[in-house]
Amino acid sequence: MSQAPAVHGFVAQGFEPVRDAFAQNLASGEELGATFSVVQDGETIIDLYGGARDEDRSEPLGPDDLFNVWSTTKGMAALCIGMAVERGLLDYQAPVATYWPEFAVNGKEAITVETLLSHASGIQGADTPATTEEMLDIPTFSARLAAQAPLFPPGSANAYNAGVFGHWVDALLRRTDGRSLMDFFADEVATPLKADVWIGLPSDQHHRRAPIVAPWAPMMAASPPATDPIVKSAMGSPRMSPLEANRPDWMAAGNGAAGGSANARGIARVYGALARGGELEGVRILSSESVDRMVAQRRASKDKVLGVWVRWAAGFILSANGLYGPNDTSFGHSGWGGSFGFADPENKLGVSYAMNLMAPNLAGDPRGGRLVTETYKCLGLG
């Protein structure tokens, strides 16, 4: 009989059922290596890790190992725009072309920053075949996107910008603040909050990345490509394999849509600050008024790419139907395969789950969902 994977870290008194649920996830075989963390009113009350960092389960996950968190990165990128807005560098209601004149072609002159960030611009990705290498050249690919025409009237619908949301953020920051998204996030968010989250992982940190594992990747590669032009541009140009996240150039590129390297502890610290109106442990990254402006609902409709109903703020997903706990005031972002991070301002919670064994879904992974459910039960809110 094989020994159950060890669970490391801690839970505050009264949260033992969360640790039990985490252990059950590991023992079930649904999990490989995973992390789960909760910050409540500035204090870390749950910080768990366990399992293996490799597919053959020969190497245990370490306390500071990182994962590719896919679109969970988008929430970190959206925060940087919120900070730029607070500093007067950007305005959510202003046309993108105010800051990026080259964007004002092919009917995109009136597209506002918030329309772009709420996935309603009509540009979801490249409209002609593209390679991963091209996509990872962030400034060059951003210019390519800026030259395109929308595939639907801007503002009339939303269609998820799966691989290029970070390109928009990077371009806007470069033209207003002068720094790339990678550098802005490191300087203004990760370092002040002591959050182990990276948008662009330096080569001397690559050894900390637990490889992404996706047993279903060959089946995905063999499936027919999308024919709908909107879905094809978002998900098929380039058509990415989940295993590309293990490439050194992917780790280093600074892709704010899908290339963040983090563990749950780091992401929970960022959302823990936002849940307290922008402050954690005496470090304020944003005013409470700016947090409110950033996460105000911009759109609510069925997404043309995701195929599900989504409430969008300026780059954040707003909770609905229990996505991020019981409160619809919660906001965050989820990543392909299972990771997520969110803030619950009503209960001053920052919550995150990150792992290396990907499930074939974009959101709603039951492994992390069980941990969130148990957390709220322990809080007496479930």
N, C-alpha and C positions, 0 to 999 in steps of 0.2 A: 504494500500500500504506500503510495507516494505521500510525502509530507506536504501539507498545505503551505502555500506561499506565505512568508512572514509579512506582517503589517508593521510598519515603522511610523514614527512620528507621535503625535499626541492628540487627545481630545480633552476639552475642559470637562469637569465633572458634570454629569447629566447628559453627555453626548456620546456615551458608550454605544448606543444603538447605531450611530453613524459608523463607528469603527467596525462594528459587526457586519453592517451592510457592505462596507468596503472589503472586508475579509471574504465575504460570500461572493462578491464579484470576482475576486482573484481565484478563489477555489473552484468556481463554476466552469472555468475554462473560457469564459467570455472576455477575459481580461488578460493582458500580458504584463505590461508595466503601467502604473497609473499613479496620479496624484490628485488630491482633493483638499481644498483649503477654504476656510471661512473666516472673515474678519468682521467682528461685530463691534460697532461704535469705537473703532480704532484698535481693538484688541483681537489678536489671533486666537480663536477658540477651537479651531480644527486645523490640523496640518498633517495630512497623512500621505505616505508613499509606500509603495511595495511592488512586488513582482519582479519581472526580469526586463532587462534592456535589450535583449536579443531574441530572435525568433526561436532558437533552440533552447532557450531558458537556461543557458549556462552561466550567465553573468547577472547578478542581482542589480536592480535599479538602485542608484545612489541617491542620497538626499538632495543633491544639487543638479541632477541630470535634467536636461531640457528636451522638449518635444517640438516638432513642427505643429503649430496649432491652427494652421490653415486660416479660415475666415474669422476665427476669434481675433486675429490680428486687426481686422477692420475696425473694431471698437477702439483699439489703441490709436489707430490712424485718425479716426473721427475726433477723438479727444484733442489731437494736435490742432485740428481746424478750429475747435471750440476755443482753444487758447489763443490762436491767432485772431479770432473774432474779438475776444475780450481786449486784446491789445490794440485794436483798431486797424489791424493790417488787412482784415477781410470783413465783408458784410454778407450775411447769409442771403439777403434779398438782392444783392447787386449782381449784375450779369458777370458770368465767368470772364467774359472778354475784357472787363474793366482791368483785370489783372493779367490776363493772358490774351493779348490781341490776336494771336494766330488762331485762337479757338473760334473766332467770329467769322466762320465761313460755312457755306452749305446749309444755311438756315439755322445756325446755332447762335446767332447774335444775341438773342434775348434769354437764353438759358441762364438761370440764376445759379449761384453756388449751392443753395439748398435743393434745387431741382436736380442738380448733378449728384449731390451726396445722397439723395433719396432714391437713386436708381431710376430716375424718370427722364433722362436726357434723350433716350433713343439710341444711345451708343453703349453697347454692352461689352464690346471687345472688338477685335479686328474683324473687318468685313471681307477680308481676303486672307488666304492661307498664311499662317504665321508659325514660326518655330518657338520652342521654349527659350532658346538662346536669344532670339529677338525680343521676346517679352521681358527677359531679365535685364536687358539694356534699358533701364527705366526711362531716362530722358529721351532717347531716340524713339522708343515705342510710344511715349506720351505724345510726341510730335505727330506720329503717324495717326494716333487716335484723334487728335485735334483737327486733322485735315478731313476727317470722314463726315458723311452726311448721316443724320439720324435715320433709323429704320422705322420709326413711328413718330408722329407729331410730339415734340417735347412737351412733357407735362400731362399728356393724355393718358398715360399708363405708367407702370413701373416694370422694369425687367432687370433682374439681378446682374450687377457688374462683377461677376465672380472673380475674374483674374486681374481686373484693371482698376478697381476702386482705389488702390494705393497709388496708381499712376496719377490719378486726378489730384490726390492729396499732395503728393510729392511736387507736382508741377506748380500748384498754387503756393506752396510754402517756398519753393525756390524763387518764385517771382515776387514774393512779398517780404518774407523774412530773410531770404538769402541762403538758408540752409536746406539740405535735403531732409526728407521725412526721417531717414535713418538717424541723422545727426540731431535734428530737432527733438525727436522722441527721447534719444539717449540723454541729451543735455537737460531737457525741461521736464521730463516725466520719470524715466527709469532711475536716473541718478539721484534726484532729490528725494524720491519716495523709497529708495533702496529696493526697487522692484526688479527681480531677475527676469526681465523681459527684454527681448532684442528684436528690432526690425532691421535685420542685417547683422549676422553673427560674425564677429572677427575670426579669422582663421585660427588664432590661438585658443579659441573657445569651441572649435568644432568637435573636439573629443568629448565634450559634455552632451552632445546631441544623441539621444537614444534613437536608433534607426526606426523609421516608420515601417510598419508591417501591415500588409493588406492582402490576405490570401485570395481575395476575389479580383485582384488587379488583372490577371490574364483574361478572365471572363469579360471584364469591362473593355479591355483592348479589342476583344473579338466581336463585340456588339456593333451593330450598324451605326454609323455616324448620324447625328441629327440632321434632319432635312429642313426644318423650320429655320429661316434665316436669322431670326432673333436668338433662338436657342443655340444655333450653330456658332454665331459670333461670340456668344457668352461662354460657351462650354467646349467649343470645338476648334478654336483657332488661337492658340494651339490646343489640341486635344491632349490634356495632361494625364499622365499616369500618377497615381498617388505615390509611387516609389521615386518619382523625380525629386521629391522633397529631401531625399538622402544625398543629392548631388552637392558637392562643395559650392558650385556657383549659385545654386538655389539658396543655400544657407546664407551666403554672403551678400546677395543682391540688394536686399532692402525692399522687397516686395511687400508693400503694406496691405495688399489684398489677401495674401495667402502664405506669406513666407516668414511669419514671426516665429521666433524660438523662445519658448517659455516653459515654466511649470505652473501648477495651480497656485502655488504660494505667491509668485510674482504677480500674476494677473489679479488675484484676490486683493492684493495690496492696492493696486490701481483702482479697482472698483470699490474697495473699502474707503478710499479717499472721496470718490464721487458720491458714495452713499451718505457721506457726512458733509455734503455741500462743497467738496473740493479740497478738503484738508485731512491730513493724517499725521499724527505724532508731531504736531506743531508746524508741519510743512504744508503750505497752501499752494496748490497749483492752479486753482480756478476759484472764482467767487461763486457763491450759491446761486446768484442771479444768472451767471453765465452757464452754470450746469443746467438750470431750468430752461434757458433759451436753447441750449444745445440739444436737449432731449424732448423738446416740444414736438408733438406729432405733425409731420408734414404730409403723409399719405397713408391711406389704408385701403388696400385692394388686393385682388388676386394677382400674384406676380406672374408675368409672362414666361419667365425662365423657371422659377421654382415650382410653379403650378399650385401654390398654396396662398392663402390670404395672409398678408403681412402688414403690420403697422410699422411705418418707418418714421424715425426722427432723422436728424441730419447725420446719417451714417450709422446710427444705432437701431437695433430692433427693439420695439416696445413690446413688453410682455402681453400675451393674450392667451386665454384658455390654459393657464397654468404653465406656460412655457418657462418662465423664470420665477417660479414660486407662485403663491396665491394672489399677489398684488399686481394689478395692471399698471401701477406706477413704476414697476421695475423695468430696467432697460439693460441691454448688453449686446452680445453677439455670439453666435455659435459657429463652429468650424466643421468642415467636412470630416466625417468619420467619428465625431463624438465630442470633441472639446467644446467648452463654452466658458464665458465669464459674464457676470451680471452684477448690477447694483440694485439693492432694494432700499430706497431712501426711507420708506415708512419704518423699517426695522433697523436701519443703518447697517446693512449687511453688504459685504463684498464677497462673492462666491465664485469659485472656479473649479473646473475639472479638466485635466489634460492627461493624455495617455499616448501609447505608441501603437496599439493594435486598433486599426481603423475598422469601424463598421461601415457598410455601404449606404450611408445616409448623410444628409446635410444638417439635420437637426433632429432633436427628439430621441437621442440615444437612451435606451432604458438604463444603462449602467450608471451614468451620471444622474439620471432622473431619480433613481432609487436613493441616491445620496442626498439629493436636495429634499426629497420627500421626508426622509428620516430627520434631516436637520430641522425642518419646520415643525415636525412632530415634537422634537426635543425642546424646541422653543415654546411649545404649547400653542402653535399657530397652525398645525396641520389638521 
